[in-house]
Structures are given as C-alpha cells and as structure tokens.
C-alpha cells in the first residue's frame, strides 16, 4: 500500500509568516511522529500522537510550534511567526499499533523542506 | 539524556569491499535500535530493526548487531555496491516512543 506522504515537498516563506505542513500516515497506523532535521544532523523529535491526542510534545522548541491530528489520521504541523532558524526538513513518521512483545517500527515520509527567508 | 554517536562521519570505499558502520549510545535502557538509509533530498528508509532482546538482524547483504549492555551497534555491509552510497542513520528508542538519532555516516562506494 501507499507509504507516508507529506505536502508540500518544498515550502519557501518569509520571516514572520505562518506555515502549515501536512502528513498523511500509512492507513491504519495509530501512532504518528514529527521530527525536524537540520543540515548535516540526524532528525530530532518534535511531537508524537497516539490516535487524536498528543502523547508527547516535549520536543516542540517553543509555543510557535503546534500540531494537530483531529481525526486520528492526517496531521498538520503549524508554525507561527516563522524565523530563519526554523529552516529545516520536517519529517513525519507513522507506526502501527504495538503488537505484543514488540515496539512498532517507524516508517518515514519524504519530508517537507522549509526555507524561511 | 540519551545521546547517539556514529563513527565514522564519512567513509569512502571501492566497490566490493565489506564495511562496518558504528553506532554508540549513552543509556543502555532502550526498547529497540533501528538503522535507516537516507538518500540526498529524500526521507528515511528503514533497513533493520533490532529489539532490545535480540543480538542481531540480517537482511540481504546487511547485518546489524546490538550489544545493549555496552551501548553499541554495528551495521555490516557485505560486497558494497555504488548503489549503497547514501547516509546511514542509527536511532534508538528509549522509554516512550520517540527515536533518538545519531548524525549519520555518509557512505560513498566508488565504482
């Protein structure tokens, strides 16, 4: 079936603007994650959803960042008053419901490259 | 705080060589460890997942080992090919559900 999809693939915005990044997880996956990857570094965790609720938002850098998943499927990452330091690739991942004895593997989307001018 | 380190940062080898990528983590309390491949401008492709109770996983020419007590994992690639050129990322899953990543090893296999 289809993998994790993210839109747009590229987003260029001006400092101070508001942006929304969308993630469509693999059908049936209950867990959804957002990560941010800066150039030359590994991805850093932002937020994790189990169903509709944010189970862990400890990675969000400040209150300009917010994410929702209203129906337990598609998620939107929202960034207010963007700053040049927000420029990065934003990655989304999903995983299936945990099976007994195991922890679900995470499957990643292609990412959205955000550039703040 | 869990930290993941990958060595070397970059590696260039001739086609056909066997190679080893290293990953170390500071806290041995993990649920699993995952190796990913990332091609330029692309997302992450999962290569191997090792649960904390396992010692190794194999897929084709790839073999990953896990020594949880010493905080180490290795990714072994046999008979490397130019198509293996990519960035390889190691990630551990501590308590909770997020992954903690290393900075990656950039691999170039020359034909």
HADDOCK unambig.tbl for C-alpha pairs under 7 A between the chains (distance, minus, plus):
assign (segid A and resid 40 and name CA) (segid B and resid 103 and name CA) 6.86 0.50 0.50
assign (segid A and resid 41 and name CA) (segid B and resid 103 and name CA) 4.53 0.50 0.50
assign (segid A and resid 42 and name CA) (segid B and resid 101 and name CA) 5.42 0.50 0.50
assign (segid A and resid 42 and name CA) (segid B and resid 102 and name CA) 5.49 0.50 0.50
assign (segid A and resid 42 and name CA) (segid B and resid 103 and name CA) 4.29 0.50 0.50
assign (segid A and resid 42 and name CA) (segid B and resid 104 and name CA) 6.35 0.50 0.50
assign (segid A and resid 43 and name CA) (segid B and resid 101 and name CA) 6.15 0.50 0.50
assign (segid A and resid 44 and name CA) (segid B and resid 100 and name CA) 6.92 0.50 0.50
assign (segid A and resid 44 and name CA) (segid B and resid 101 and name CA) 7.00 0.50 0.50
assign (segid A and resid 45 and name CA) (segid B and resid 98 and name CA) 6.35 0.50 0.50
assign (segid A and resid 45 and name CA) (segid B and resid 99 and name CA) 6.84 0.50 0.50
assign (segid A and resid 107 and name CA) (segid B and resid 46 and name CA) 6.87 0.50 0.50
assign (segid A and resid 108 and name CA) (segid B and resid 43 and name CA) 6.35 0.50 0.50
assign (segid A and resid 108 and name CA) (segid B and resid 44 and name CA) 5.62 0.50 0.50
assign (segid A and resid 108 and name CA) (segid B and resid 45 and name CA) 6.91 0.50 0.50
assign (segid A and resid 109 and name CA) (segid B and resid 43 and name CA) 5.67 0.50 0.50
assign (segid A and resid 110 and name CA) (segid B and resid 42 and name CA) 5.30 0.50 0.50
assign (segid A and resid 110 and name CA) (segid B and resid 43 and name CA) 3.85 0.50 0.50
assign (segid A and resid 111 and name CA) (segid B and resid 43 and name CA) 5.75 0.50 0.50
